[in-house]
Amino acid sequence: MEKFILGLFLVFFKTNLDFIDSGIVYYATNFFGYGLMYLGVRDLKAGHEKMGKVQPLVIVMICHSIFFFVLNSTGHSAGSIPLSTAAGFALSISLLALAAVGTMMVTIILSLFISAMSDRLYSISRLEVNVGLMLGSMVLASVLVFTLQPLAYFSMGLVLLVQLVFIIRLYKMGRSRNDLVSEV
């Protein structure tokens, strides 16, 4: 479980408060984070058959991170594509949507993870509420980024705070069950 938690920390790691981060560092930390999450899920899969639902989604996010890392490494991103043509506009919007879906995908992974571990974690409802708050704050940030830009940074700070609280709660729950944190 430690690998999963460390991976989650790397996925949540941001060097700025932009809603859609298109930096190379962001996708590199995502790649390593999802890689660690994959290893953690693989280790936990032996004792939890429901964990099999989490693993494919983590693999998808590893591929997502590699795709955007390569795209950004070559100097391209949704924001750098010329919008003067219909094709450029469509490509830019598609990349932006794919990045946004990737940002929200972690909440789906966490929901499935919590469900798979429900027999081993106490007070699971707190984690579920935290995931709901995370998703809600991400939706709020996505709306504000297009409507009230100055408030978008505040809402991204809120997202990061909710994510940090989730990691701390998950770690504490795992520590209270020593067999989970050190399980490999």
C-alpha positions as CSV (number, residue, x, y, z in Angstrom):
1,M,0.0,0.0,0.0
2,E,3.0,2.3,0.6
3,K,3.8,2.2,-3.2
4,F,0.2,3.1,-4.0
5,I,0.2,6.1,-1.6
6,L,3.6,7.4,-2.8
7,G,2.4,7.0,-6.4
8,L,-0.8,8.9,-5.5
9,F,1.3,11.7,-3.9
10,L,3.3,12.0,-7.2
11,V,0.1,12.1,-9.3
12,F,-1.2,14.9,-7.1
13,F,2.1,16.8,-7.1
14,K,1.7,20.1,-9.0
15,T,4.3,22.8,-9.5
16,N,1.6,25.5,-10.2
17,L,-2.1,26.1,-9.6
18,D,-3.2,25.8,-13.3
19,F,-6.2,23.5,-13.8
20,I,-4.7,21.8,-16.8
21,D,-1.0,21.6,-16.3
22,S,0.8,21.0,-19.6
23,G,4.4,20.9,-18.2
24,I,6.9,18.2,-18.7
25,V,7.4,17.9,-15.0
26,Y,3.7,17.3,-14.4
27,Y,3.5,14.4,-16.8
28,A,6.8,13.0,-15.6
29,T,5.6,12.9,-12.0
30,N,2.3,11.4,-13.3
31,F,4.1,8.7,-15.2
32,F,6.2,7.7,-12.1
33,G,3.2,8.1,-9.8
34,Y,0.9,5.9,-11.9
35,G,3.8,3.4,-12.2
36,L,4.1,3.2,-8.4
37,M,0.4,3.0,-8.1
38,Y,0.5,0.1,-10.6
39,L,3.1,-1.7,-8.5
40,G,1.1,-1.1,-5.3
41,V,-2.1,-2.4,-6.9
42,R,-0.2,-5.4,-8.3
43,D,1.1,-6.2,-4.8
44,L,-2.4,-5.8,-3.2
45,K,-4.1,-7.7,-6.0
46,A,-3.2,-11.1,-4.5
47,G,-5.4,-10.6,-1.5
48,H,-8.1,-8.5,-3.1
49,E,-9.6,-9.8,-6.3
50,K,-11.6,-6.6,-6.8
51,M,-8.3,-4.8,-7.3
52,G,-8.3,-6.3,-10.8
53,K,-10.7,-3.5,-11.8
54,V,-8.2,-0.8,-10.7
55,Q,-5.1,-2.2,-12.6
56,P,-6.3,-1.6,-16.2
57,L,-7.3,2.0,-15.4
58,V,-3.9,2.7,-13.9
59,I,-2.3,1.3,-17.1
60,V,-4.5,3.6,-19.2
61,M,-3.3,6.5,-17.1
62,I,0.4,5.5,-17.5
63,C,-0.2,5.5,-21.3
64,H,-2.0,8.9,-21.0
65,S,1.0,10.3,-19.1
66,I,3.5,9.0,-21.6
67,F,1.4,10.5,-24.5
68,F,1.2,13.9,-23.0
69,F,4.8,13.8,-21.8
70,V,6.0,13.1,-25.4
71,L,3.6,15.7,-26.8
72,N,4.9,18.4,-24.4
73,S,8.5,17.4,-24.8
74,T,8.2,18.2,-28.5
75,G,6.8,21.6,-27.7
76,H,3.2,20.8,-28.5
77,S,0.2,21.1,-26.3
78,A,-3.5,22.0,-26.5
79,G,-2.5,25.6,-26.0
80,S,0.2,25.7,-28.7
81,I,-1.9,24.4,-31.6
82,P,-3.0,27.2,-34.0
83,L,-6.8,27.7,-33.8
84,S,-7.0,29.4,-37.2
85,T,-8.2,26.2,-38.9
86,A,-11.1,23.9,-38.1
87,A,-8.8,21.0,-37.8
88,G,-6.5,22.9,-35.4
89,F,-9.4,24.0,-33.3
90,A,-10.8,20.4,-33.2
91,L,-7.4,19.0,-32.3
92,S,-6.8,21.5,-29.6
93,I,-10.3,21.0,-28.0
94,S,-9.8,17.2,-28.2
95,L,-6.4,17.4,-26.4
96,L,-7.9,19.7,-23.8
97,A,-10.8,17.3,-23.2
98,L,-8.4,14.3,-23.0
99,A,-6.2,16.2,-20.5
100,A,-9.4,17.1,-18.4
101,V,-10.6,13.5,-18.5
102,G,-7.1,12.4,-17.3
103,T,-7.3,14.8,-14.4
104,M,-10.7,13.5,-13.3
105,M,-9.7,9.8,-13.9
106,V,-7.8,9.6,-10.6
107,T,-11.1,10.0,-8.7
108,I,-12.5,6.9,-10.6
109,I,-9.3,5.0,-9.7
110,L,-9.6,6.0,-6.1
111,S,-13.3,5.0,-5.9
112,L,-12.5,1.6,-7.3
113,F,-9.5,1.2,-5.0
114,I,-11.6,2.1,-1.9
115,S,-14.2,-0.3,-3.0
116,A,-11.6,-3.1,-3.4
117,M,-10.1,-2.4,0.0
118,S,-13.4,-1.8,1.8
119,D,-13.0,-5.1,3.8
120,R,-9.5,-4.0,5.1
121,L,-9.9,-0.2,5.8
122,Y,-11.9,1.2,8.7
123,S,-14.1,4.3,8.4
124,I,-14.2,3.9,4.6
125,S,-17.1,6.5,4.4
126,R,-14.6,9.3,5.2
127,L,-12.5,8.3,2.2
128,E,-15.5,8.1,0.0
129,V,-16.6,11.6,1.2
130,N,-13.1,12.9,0.5
131,V,-13.2,11.5,-3.1
132,G,-16.5,13.2,-3.6
133,L,-15.1,16.5,-2.3
134,M,-12.1,16.0,-4.6
135,L,-14.3,15.5,-7.6
136,G,-16.6,18.4,-6.7
137,S,-13.6,20.7,-6.2
138,M,-12.2,19.7,-9.6
139,V,-15.5,20.4,-11.3
140,L,-15.6,23.8,-9.5
141,A,-12.1,24.5,-10.7
142,S,-12.9,23.5,-14.2
143,V,-15.9,25.9,-14.3
144,L,-14.0,28.7,-12.7
145,V,-11.1,28.4,-15.1
146,F,-13.4,29.4,-17.9
147,T,-15.6,31.9,-16.1
148,L,-13.8,33.6,-13.2
149,Q,-10.1,33.0,-13.8
150,P,-8.8,34.7,-10.6
151,L,-10.9,32.3,-8.5
152,A,-9.7,29.3,-10.4
153,Y,-6.3,29.5,-8.6
154,F,-8.1,29.5,-5.2
155,S,-10.2,26.5,-6.2
156,M,-7.1,24.6,-7.4
157,G,-5.5,25.3,-4.0
158,L,-8.7,23.8,-2.5
159,V,-8.3,20.7,-4.8
160,L,-4.7,20.3,-3.6
161,L,-5.8,20.6,0.0
162,V,-8.5,18.0,-0.4
163,Q,-6.0,15.7,-2.1
164,L,-3.5,16.1,0.7
165,V,-6.2,15.3,3.3
166,F,-7.1,12.2,1.3
167,I,-3.5,10.9,1.2
168,I,-3.1,11.6,5.0
169,R,-6.3,9.7,5.8
170,L,-5.4,6.8,3.6
171,Y,-2.0,6.6,5.1
172,K,-3.3,6.7,8.7
173,M,-5.9,4.0,7.9
174,G,-3.2,1.9,6.4
175,R,-0.9,2.5,9.4
176,S,-3.6,1.5,11.8
177,R,-3.7,-1.8,10.0
178,N,0.1,-2.5,9.8
179,D,-0.4,-5.4,7.5
180,L,-1.7,-3.0,4.8
181,V,1.1,-0.4,4.8
182,S,3.9,-2.9,4.8
183,E,2.1,-5.5,2.6
184,V,4.2,-6.4,-0.5
